[in-house]
Amino acid sequence: MTVSARPAWRGLWWAASVLIMALIWKLSSESDTPGPPLHHPLDWVAHFLAYFGLAFALSRATGRWQTAWVIAVWFGALDEVHQAFVPDREAGITDWFFDTAGAWLGAQLGKGRRSNTVAATDSEASPQTDSNSARRD
């Protein structure tokens, strides 16, 4: 079981996720990205870090690292296909592999850790048999 953030925080994590997705989409829509040109392996580091951040935010928003990872990976694939249609840009499977790796690590780190209060609540919720009621005299 994963620990979910309070509802207000989850809403902020969803907003952060959407903003990161919009930024990725905008940058991949431009033929010439801002800043110095990134060549291999620096562009792969940029892919890794972008999708690390996206999956981290999605993991906090959804409360499930697997869901966050799947959303980020599919968004990365969609973005690579999108880049194939942008002039002077290229789509690459290697870029997507780095998107996937960054997303996996970000989703894992974004899942948080289980608190003692959640563990105590889980143990209280499990049915326990009373040894006195099970015995018939």
Secondary structure, DSSP 4 states (H G I P E B T S, - for coil): -PPPPPHHHHHHHHHHHHHHHHHHHHHHH-SS-SSSPP-TTHHHHHHHHHHHHHHHHHHHHHS-HHHHHHHHHHHHHHHHHHHTTSTT----HHHHHHHHHHHHHHHHHHT----HHHHHHHHHHS----HHHH---
